[in-house]
Each structure stands twice: as C-alpha cells, then as structure tokens.
C-alpha cells in the first residue's frame, strides 16, 4: 500500500488519518531520529524528532506523498534551527555521529578520534548551507529530486549546491 492511501481511494485522494500517521512514523522515525543524533546533543534527539512528527501531523495535508522523507528532513532542519536559537549550554562531548555500538570494534579508537577531529575541523570551515547540503547527501542519503525538495530548490540547484559544497570541503580538508 502506498503511504497515505487507503483501500478504495484513488491516487488523488490520500487518507491522512491516524493509520496514515502510524505508517509515516513507522517508516521514517529512525531516519529522522538519526538526523538529529548527527546534529544535536544525543539526549535531545528524541524530543526534536517528536517535534518533527507533531508538525507532520498538523500539516499532514500539505506533505507531498512522493517526497515524504525529504519533507520531514526539511522540517527537521527548521526544528533544529529553532532549537539552536534557544540559549543553552551544551558540552562538545554530547555531539556525535552515532552510538559506540555503531562503530566497528576492529578500528583503533585513536584513529577514529583523529579522523573525527579532522572531519569536524574541515566541516567547521564550511558555511552552514554547505554543511547542510553535504550532510543531507552523505548522512541522509538524499540526492537528485529528494535533495532538491529538502533544500527547497530545483534539481539543478541541488546538484550545483552539492558540487560547490564538495569543492569547498576538498579545499577545507587540504588546509
């Protein structure tokens, strides 16, 4: 069954009821949560993801069916921006790109620290826009039309933004 479609409904009349929302949540909750784990303190990721799904419920009639996940990522970027405007004290150690369980046990932790520090330094040299483009592509797996929808630009604009961001990352990495 297509997300948002109930039996007996035509493709032009999606049912956006609790069953639709349950399916939306089941299909995308992990992806949205991971989006926040990679960008915010781990202990706040669950609350931020819940906020995205609260917005999705309120705006369920405006979510494009064929681009549900990009719409959720775009909403997540707004939620994160609003969250970051709130005055808080956060330790750098609270930020991370996954749990310890996600990392291979065969890799020397010292190597990960060096690589993580190098990546963080290079990414810190980029604009917020370039970081967003790269993270949506590399971490969230968006490209083409999905990346364009998440960024709110045309497909060509998304491709150009990704190309420019990659070039700037190469420059930042080299310095």
C-alpha positions as CSV (number, residue, x, y, z in Angstrom):
1,X,0.0,0.0,0.0
2,X,1.3,3.5,-0.9
3,X,1.9,5.7,2.2
4,X,-1.3,7.7,2.8
5,X,-3.5,5.6,0.6
6,X,-6.4,3.6,1.9
7,X,-8.1,0.8,0.1
8,X,-10.8,2.1,-2.2
9,X,-9.3,5.5,-2.6
10,X,-8.0,6.9,-5.8
11,X,-4.4,8.2,-6.0
12,X,-5.7,11.8,-5.9
13,X,-7.4,11.3,-2.5
14,X,-5.0,10.2,0.2
15,X,-6.4,9.4,3.6
16,X,-4.4,11.3,6.2
17,X,-5.7,9.7,9.3
18,X,-4.1,8.1,12.4
19,X,-3.4,4.9,10.4
20,X,-1.5,7.1,7.8
21,X,0.4,8.8,10.6
22,X,1.3,5.5,12.2
23,X,2.7,4.2,8.9
24,X,4.6,7.5,8.4
25,X,6.1,7.2,11.8
26,X,7.0,3.5,11.4
27,X,8.7,4.2,8.1
28,X,10.6,7.3,8.9
29,X,11.1,7.7,12.7
30,X,14.5,6.1,12.7
31,X,15.8,8.3,9.9
32,X,14.5,11.5,11.5
33,X,16.0,10.5,14.8
34,X,19.4,9.7,13.2
35,X,19.2,13.1,11.5
36,X,19.1,14.8,15.0
37,X,21.7,12.4,16.6
38,X,24.2,13.6,14.0
39,X,23.5,17.3,14.5
40,X,22.5,17.8,18.1
41,X,23.2,16.5,21.6
42,X,22.1,12.9,21.7
43,X,19.8,13.4,24.7
44,X,17.8,16.0,22.7
45,X,17.4,14.0,19.5
46,X,14.3,12.1,20.6
47,X,12.4,15.3,21.6
48,X,13.4,17.1,18.4
49,X,12.3,14.1,16.3
50,X,9.0,14.1,18.2
51,X,8.5,17.8,17.3
52,X,9.0,17.0,13.6
53,X,6.3,14.4,13.8
54,X,4.0,16.8,15.6
55,X,4.4,19.2,12.8
56,X,3.8,16.4,10.3
57,X,0.5,15.6,12.0
58,X,-0.6,19.3,12.0
59,X,0.5,19.8,8.3
60,X,-0.4,16.3,7.1
61,X,-2.5,17.6,4.2
62,X,0.5,19.6,2.8
63,X,3.1,16.8,2.8
64,X,3.8,15.7,-0.8
65,X,3.3,12.0,-0.9
66,X,6.1,11.2,-3.3
67,X,8.6,13.2,-1.2
68,X,7.7,12.4,2.4
69,X,11.2,11.8,3.7
70,X,12.7,15.0,2.1
71,X,9.8,17.0,3.6
72,X,10.5,15.5,7.0
73,X,14.2,16.4,6.7
74,X,13.3,19.9,5.6
75,X,11.0,20.3,8.6
76,X,13.7,18.8,10.8
77,X,16.2,21.5,9.6
78,X,13.6,24.2,10.7
79,X,13.1,22.5,14.1
80,X,16.8,22.3,14.6
81,X,17.3,25.9,13.6
82,X,14.6,27.0,16.1
83,X,16.1,24.8,18.8
84,X,19.6,26.2,18.3
85,X,18.2,29.8,18.8
86,X,17.3,28.8,22.3
87,X,20.1,29.8,24.8
88,X,21.6,26.6,26.1
89,X,24.9,25.3,27.4
90,X,26.0,22.1,25.7
91,X,29.2,20.2,26.0
92,X,31.0,19.3,22.8
93,X,31.3,15.8,24.0
94,X,27.5,15.5,23.8
95,X,27.7,15.7,20.0
96,X,28.3,12.7,17.9
97,X,27.7,10.8,14.7
98,X,26.3,7.7,16.2
99,X,26.5,5.5,19.3
100,X,29.5,3.5,20.3
101,X,27.6,0.4,19.2
102,X,27.6,1.7,15.6
103,X,31.3,1.8,15.3
104,X,33.3,-1.2,14.4
105,X,35.2,-2.8,17.2
106,X,38.1,-3.7,15.0
107,X,39.1,0.0,14.4
108,X,41.5,1.6,16.7
109,X,39.7,4.3,18.7
110,X,42.7,6.7,18.4
111,X,42.3,6.6,14.6
112,X,38.6,7.5,14.9
113,X,39.4,10.5,17.1
114,X,41.9,11.8,14.6
115,X,39.6,11.2,11.7
116,X,36.6,12.7,13.6
117,X,38.7,15.8,14.6
118,X,39.9,16.2,11.0
119,X,36.4,16.0,9.6
120,X,35.0,18.3,12.2
121,X,37.6,20.9,11.5
122,X,37.1,20.7,7.8
123,X,33.3,20.9,8.2
124,X,33.6,23.8,10.6
125,X,35.3,25.8,7.9
126,X,32.3,25.5,5.6
127,X,29.2,27.6,5.6
128,X,26.1,26.3,7.3
129,X,24.5,25.9,3.9
130,X,27.4,23.8,2.6
131,X,27.3,21.6,5.8
132,X,23.6,21.1,5.4
133,X,23.9,20.0,1.7
134,X,26.7,17.6,2.5
135,X,25.0,16.1,5.5
136,X,21.7,15.6,3.7
137,X,23.6,13.9,0.9
138,X,26.2,11.9,2.8
139,X,24.4,11.0,6.0
140,X,20.7,11.0,5.0
141,X,21.3,9.6,1.5
142,X,19.4,12.2,-0.4
143,X,20.3,13.1,-4.0
144,X,18.5,14.3,-7.1
145,X,14.9,15.3,-6.5
146,X,14.9,14.3,-2.9
147,X,17.8,16.6,-2.1
148,X,16.2,19.4,-4.1
149,X,12.9,19.0,-2.1
150,X,14.7,19.0,1.2
151,X,16.7,22.2,0.2
152,X,13.7,23.9,-1.4
153,X,15.4,24.3,-4.7
154,X,15.3,22.9,-8.2
155,X,17.1,19.6,-9.0
156,X,19.7,21.6,-10.9
157,X,20.1,23.9,-8.0
158,X,20.6,21.0,-5.6
159,X,23.2,19.4,-7.9
160,X,25.1,22.8,-8.2
161,X,24.9,23.3,-4.4
162,X,26.3,19.7,-3.8
163,X,29.1,20.3,-6.3
164,X,30.1,23.6,-4.7
165,X,29.9,22.1,-1.2
166,X,32.1,19.2,-2.2
167,X,34.7,21.6,-3.8
168,X,34.7,23.7,-0.7
169,X,35.1,20.6,1.5
170,X,38.1,19.5,-0.5
171,X,39.7,23.0,0.0
172,X,38.9,23.0,3.7
173,X,40.3,19.4,4.1
174,X,43.6,20.4,2.3
175,X,44.3,23.3,4.6
